[in-house]
Amino acid sequence: MMPCLESPVFYLSWSLVVGGALYFWQQTRVHTPYGRYTCERTRCCSARLGWFLQEVPSLLVPLLLLLLLQEEETGTSPGTSTGTSTGRTLLLCTFMLHYFHRSCIYAFLTRGRPLPLMTVVQAAIFCSVNGFLQSHHLLHCTHFPHSWSSSARQAGGFLLFVVGLSINVHSDHILRNLRRPGEVVYRIPHGGMFEFVSAANFFGEIVEWCGYAVVTWTFPAFAFAFFSACSIGPRAFHHHRDYQQRFEDYPRCRKALIPFIL
Ligand SMILES: NC(=O)c1ccc[n+]([C@@H]2O[C@H](COP(=O)([O-])OP(=O)(O)OC[C@H]3O[C@@H](n4cnc5c(N)ncnc54)[C@H](OP(=O)(O)O)[C@@H]3O)[C@@H](O)[C@H]2O)c1
């Protein structure tokens, strides 16, 4: 599971872990400046264009690597399909499914305020590097036995991924419908996991990437799940505090990120 010391994958994965911890620490001091925390004089682009541009590298880079590998394999051993190639293709498609939704569906439905250009550039760099890391490791460094899909761990991880993705998509749908087109107001979200936590979409996304790490069982996937928790975990607490200050009637029993706990 752990890549060897000389491997660039090893260093990139550790960069995610260290970068995630630093990002977490930074957010204990300042809010990440987008959405409701955008500074007024920042240069921005439309939310639709911004979300598309920043997330699409995590779809295109894995797709490119997958197509290149398939072309290579067709040239060397035509017509063969091993457990390894089926396993890695399925797992990569799972990763790309999330980013297809984020860049090609979420981006075009969003009713969010414009995104700061700096956020878009930083996120696009992150998505390119992470897209490369996850797909390169899966396609070139991982071996799956023929029985890869039959273990309880993989089934459990996949289930977690699907549940997390569903919560994330459903929660973003609830948030979107709190606004009419063109409106920029904040309302109290109700329904789904919002009955339990203020940041149901972030809770779903963290569950999703934990599930992906469990089913994939690779260091880069665990590093990415850790980074995601560090990136959107503190933002969940900022949103929770913002709701409590903004609305006197905000539900008192609602937690910030983890139902009944935190
Ligand atoms: N894996 C990662 O590291 C990572 C990092 C960042 C984001 N994401 C994912 O990307 C998605 C969007 O992230 P985000 O940080 O933009 O989420 P967010 O702050 O919850 O906002 C989501 C959308 O809903 C709107 N919104 C939020 N609360 C609202 C309310 N109470 N009333 C009306 N509208 C509301 C926002 O508008 P405004 O923009 O106008 O506030 C925005 O368009 C989430 O699914 C998140 O999980 C993942």
The ligand as a Tripos MOL2 file, in Angstrom:
@<TRIPOS>MOLECULE
LIG
   48    52     1     0     0
SMALL
NO_CHARGES

@<TRIPOS>ATOM
      1 N1        -12.6610   17.9020   -1.6060 N.am      1 LIG1
      2 C1        -12.3990   19.1570   -1.2760 C.2       1 LIG1
      3 O1        -11.3090   19.4360   -0.7610 O.2       1 LIG1
      4 C2        -13.4210   20.2560   -1.5210 C.ar      1 LIG1
      5 C3        -13.0640   21.5960   -1.3400 C.ar      1 LIG1
      6 C4        -14.0060   22.5830   -1.5590 C.ar      1 LIG1
      7 C5        -15.2930   22.2580   -1.9630 C.ar      1 LIG1
      8 N2        -15.6330   20.9670   -2.1630 N.ar      1 LIG1
      9 C6        -17.0190   20.6090   -2.5400 C.3       1 LIG1
     10 O2        -17.5520   21.5480   -3.4730 O.3       1 LIG1
     11 C7        -18.9190   21.8390   -3.1740 C.3       1 LIG1
     12 C8        -19.1270   23.3450   -2.9730 C.3       1 LIG1
     13 O3        -18.2400   23.7850   -1.9350 O.3       1 LIG1
     14 P1        -18.4700   25.2060   -1.2210 P.3       1 LIG1
     15 O4        -17.3400   25.4230   -0.2920 O.co2     1 LIG1
     16 O5        -18.8050   26.2630   -2.2490 O.co2     1 LIG1
     17 O6        -19.8260   24.8900   -0.4040 O.3       1 LIG1
     18 P2        -20.8100   25.8980    0.3530 P.3       1 LIG1
     19 O7        -20.0630   27.0350    0.9450 O.co2     1 LIG1
     20 O8        -21.6870   25.0760    1.2150 O.co2     1 LIG1
     21 O9        -21.6980   26.5330   -0.8580 O.3       1 LIG1
     22 C9        -22.3200   25.6900   -1.7890 C.3       1 LIG1
     23 C10       -23.2840   26.5260   -2.6390 C.3       1 LIG1
     24 O10       -24.4900   26.7980   -1.9410 O.3       1 LIG1
     25 C11       -24.6560   28.1940   -1.6950 C.3       1 LIG1
     26 N3        -25.1040   28.2750   -0.3000 N.ar      1 LIG1
     27 C12       -24.4250   27.7880    0.7800 C.ar      1 LIG1
     28 N4        -25.1540   27.9650    1.9020 N.ar      1 LIG1
     29 C13       -26.3000   28.5930    1.5260 C.ar      1 LIG1
     30 C14       -27.4680   29.0420    2.2410 C.ar      1 LIG1
     31 N5        -27.5740   28.8770    3.5650 N.pl3     1 LIG1
     32 N6        -28.4600   29.6640    1.5530 N.ar      1 LIG1
     33 C15       -28.3320   29.8140    0.1990 C.ar      1 LIG1
     34 N7        -27.2790   29.3930   -0.5350 N.ar      1 LIG1
     35 C16       -26.2700   28.7860    0.1190 C.ar      1 LIG1
     36 C17       -23.3100   28.8340   -1.9460 C.3       1 LIG1
     37 O11       -23.4500   30.1730   -2.3920 O.3       1 LIG1
     38 P3        -22.2570   31.2650   -2.1860 P.3       1 LIG1
     39 O12       -21.1130   30.7930   -3.0460 O.co2     1 LIG1
     40 O13       -22.8810   32.5270   -2.6800 O.co2     1 LIG1
     41 O14       -21.9080   31.2680   -0.7250 O.co2     1 LIG1
     42 C18       -22.7380   27.9030   -3.0210 C.3       1 LIG1
     43 O15       -23.2560   28.2510   -4.2760 O.3       1 LIG1
     44 C19       -19.2910   21.0250   -1.9420 C.3       1 LIG1
     45 O16       -19.9860   19.8810   -2.3440 O.3       1 LIG1
     46 C20       -17.9490   20.6510   -1.3270 C.3       1 LIG1
     47 O17       -18.0270   19.4200   -0.6590 O.3       1 LIG1
     48 C21       -14.7170   19.9580   -1.9440 C.ar      1 LIG1
@<TRIPOS>BOND
     1     1     2 1
     2     2     3 2
     3     2     4 1
     4     4     5 ar
     5     4    48 ar
     6     5     6 ar
     7     6     7 ar
     8     7     8 ar
     9     8     9 1
    10     8    48 ar
    11     9    10 1
    12     9    46 1
    13    10    11 1
    14    11    12 1
    15    11    44 1
    16    12    13 1
    17    13    14 1
    18    14    15 2
    19    14    16 1
    20    14    17 1
    21    17    18 1
    22    18    19 2
    23    18    20 1
    24    18    21 1
    25    21    22 1
    26    22    23 1
    27    23    24 1
    28    23    42 1
    29    24    25 1
    30    25    26 1
    31    25    36 1
    32    26    27 ar
    33    26    35 ar
    34    27    28 ar
    35    28    29 ar
    36    29    30 ar
    37    29    35 ar
    38    30    31 1
    39    30    32 ar
    40    32    33 ar
    41    33    34 ar
    42    34    35 ar
    43    36    37 1
    44    36    42 1
    45    37    38 1
    46    38    39 2
    47    38    40 1
    48    38    41 1
    49    42    43 1
    50    44    45 1
    51    44    46 1
    52    46    47 1
@<TRIPOS>SUBSTRUCTURE
     1 LIG1         1 GROUP 0 **** ****
